[in-house]
Amino acid sequence: MNRPFRVGLTGGIGSGKTTVAGLFHQQGVTVIDADDIAHELVEPGQPGYKAVLEFFGRDIAGASGTLDRKRMRQLVFSDPEKKQALESILHPLVYNEIENRIATIDSAYCIIAIPLLLETGGERHVDRVLAVDCDEEDQIQRAIIRDNTDRDDIMSIMATQVTRERRLAKADDIIRNDRDISYLVQQVADLDSRYRAMAASANQ
Ligand code: ATP
């Protein structure tokens, strides 16, 4: 079986990655979501679960055994070293599972949605980096509404992500999300044709 061509989809908080991933899915493209994998990996019995218990101590799990995610976030939020240590345990598990899933698909190419692709050295796992980009003010407003939170909260998350300039400099392809959804549909359709062609020539 041919190796599927891998497109890494990334972008800052609220930029429109999930929306774009959904449009690729509608085109029949396999989408692998790193956030979903990260959540699944820390469910009781999964490989990340034991690692997180060892890291934080058993009290981080509630009576039902499920991890207290809010508490986990609080514990690492103001402690960058602790956050980094936790990520150094979980990120390799996520990339490992991404590889497992790619090995099971038989489509010509796949979209791997990885919000922190550039922050975690994920470029080596993909053939092409696709960034969703919009003005930072749009990003902030969309995220505030979606998450029902405030500006400071969104800004503090943005501060942990690469800058817009760096993301754009690293991207092979860029989707502009500064108009309505039909503009996204059009860009996704164009890229889908290009990626199918790239996948076909990569496998010749
Ligand atoms: P995160 O990384 O925070 O999960 P994301 O990059 O996946 O965010 P989305 O969830 O796709 O971003 O979009 C953020 C919000 O903005 C959603 O509520 C989405 O419906 C909305 N949105 C995305 N694109 C547009 C657009 N072009 N016009 C209006 N709203 C949009």
Boltz pocket constraint, residues with backbone or C-beta under 6 A from the ligand:
constraints:
  - pocket:
      binder: B
      contacts: [[A, 11], [A, 12], [A, 13], [A, 14], [A, 15], [A, 16], [A, 17], [A, 18], [A, 19], [A, 20], [A, 115], [A, 142], [A, 143], [A, 146], [A, 177], [A, 178], [A, 179], [A, 180], [A, 181]]
      max_distance: 6.0
